Amino acid sequence: MPASTEEYRDIPSEGSAMYDGGDIDTIMEEEEDYKPEDPVHTAVRDNDVAAIKRHLAAGHDPNIRDKLGQTPIHVAVQRNCSAAVHELLAFRNTDRNIRTDSGKTALHLALESGNFSVATTLVDNGVDAEVKDESGMMAFDYCLSMRRPLPVKSSFREFFTRHISLLAKLILKSDRKAACILAYWDCPDLLALLIQEDQSTVAFQDKHHQTALHYCFSEDSHLSVDSARVLLNADADINVRNIDGATPLHFLSGHELCNEPAAQEFVQHVIATHAQLDGMSPLHLAAVVGDADLLKYVAECGADLNVKDKDGFAAIHLGALHGQAEVVRALLRRGAAVDPENQRGQIPLHYAAVLARSTCSLMLLHDGASVNHRDHFGMTPLHKAAGWGPSDMVRLLIRKGSEVNARDEKDQLPIHYSSAKGLPDITELLILKGSLVECPDRNGQTPLHLAAKTGNVDVIKLLLLHRGDPNAQDVKGQSALHLACFHGHREAVQTLINRGASRKVVTSQGFTPDQFASQRGYYGILNTLKEHRLSLSLYAPEQLKTFEMFRNTTAPTRLESLGQEENETDDVSCSRVLAICLRYPVPVPNVKALLQIEYRDYVH
């Protein structure tokens, strides 16, 4: 009896949400999957060459795709059916460069699976090796994603030996240059040949910023030491970093075979040879970046910890320079020299002192660093610390025995450096520890001269407080006031004058401090000087006594009649006074000519 309408009321329809019978199109596709496979595909899977030939002759399409989107040649390559590949390539209608749904050609599949004999057949029959898959990789790039099964290594060498010319052609087109592939597979002879074709392949970095030298040590089960030597001989950079900041030696130090004799011998070779090149050796690099693990590894390989680069820097220099305390500690514990000299005669303590590397300095001093070691310029670590601070470093060095009155090649003491740099705390500390305040250097300049030159008022006051002579003259006859005027330090000028600096002091050429300020156009300083009512007579060179001569003539009277005051010190007024003097006759022969020479900058 037929069911009533009510009985079917709750049965969902195709379009309803509860219908679970599946999409009609999907069902149809699934049914198609059960269709018999194309006879060419079947023959290929069976490696039946006769059947392949028969089906192709019968007109079957050699480029038909199976349900996975693969053609017969793709299947033949993946199954390593060389005879089937030969037969398909021999058929004129076979598309040699047809791609899978993921964009891979038969050559991609062959090299991806390590079927080098099949790859050779494909290349020999004109397959395009430059085709890229959907990720932009050429077939040769796939070699880097492979492991090294020993049975295929000889096939690999044979393949690349046979196609080295093609490989050279692809150098500039591959995302990972062929050198990376050859280094990865450790083919030093082929690598050398490739480098001859194109030297630039040595420095090429792939999208991961890795060079061929990285790939020498990227495979856990193998070390391409011979290839690495070829690359080093071709000037490969052992310190180049990949995108993660790792160098080739980082790869080697983390390798499971890193303790093999060949690996350790290679590290020793790298340290010994590349320390003297333009770049640093890996040992130096480890010191710079503070990589104690890498340093430990190269040390365990027997590397010379005292090897120097082209500038004479040992690794411990660089560790101290960059404040890498752990590296300095590791080097000292492993027997590195504490006081190696670079080409400037400087030891690590010089660098630790100048950059205030307190921890490094303490370790160096604890291990016997020479606290009074002089470099080729006669500077001790205290000279360095005094000029660059901080005071804690100066205090540490003094406590360890630094000589506060040690002289460098310019006869300068550490206090000269602290005064020149304007460091009152360090200057005061040096004074309290016995530094000489009145100690001229080779140019006759005291610390006060240098402080005046840089205009540091706090240091000037400190030096004057400790009996610094404000009127001491250097070899050119310049006082501290001369230098403060010349360099335009108005506050320093005011401080020196208030503390007894004489404005009557003249240089060996007869110039006063006021003249220095006027020559440089520092009118504010001249106004400061004017407040101290300097006599106009001091503007003349002392040896000429020019204005003394004018006092004995009618010139002063004539000047006063023109509104000029004899003691006026404004620089413009002084220039006008001198100009007027030159217009009037004077009783002394040649005075006018001498004045024109001495005051040519004033007279117009």
Secondary structure, 3 states (H helix, E strand, C coil): CCCCCHHHCCCCCCCCCCCCCCCHHHHHHHHHHCCCCCHHHHHHHCCCHHHHHHHHHCCCCCCCCCCCCCCHHHHHHHCCCHHHHHHHHHCCCCCCCCCCCCCCCHHHHHHHHCCHHHHHHHHHCCCCCCCECCCCCEHHHHHHHCCCCHHHHHHHHHHHHHCHHHHHHCCCCCCCCHHHHHHHCCCHHHHHHHHHHCHHHHCCCCCCCCCHHHHCCCCCCCCCHHHHHHHHHCCCCCCCCCCCCCCHHHHHHCCCCCCCHHHHHHHHHHHHHHCCCCCCCHHHHHHHHCCHHHHHHHHHCCCCCCCECCCCCEHHHHHHHCCCHHHHHHHHHCCCCCCCCCCCCCCHHHHHHHCCCHHHHHHHHHCCCCCCCCCCCCCCHHHHHHHHCCHHHHHHHHHCCCCCCCCCCCCCCHHHHHHHCCCHHHHHHHHHCCCCCCCCCCCCCCHHHHHHHHCCHHHHHHHHHCCCCCCCCCCCCCCHHHHHHHCCCHHHHHHHHHCCCCCCCCCCCCCCHHHHHHHHCCHHHHHHHHCCCCCHHHHCCCCCCHHHHHHCCCHHHHHHHCCCCCCCCCHHHHHHHHHHHHHCCCCCCCHHHHHHHHCCCCCC
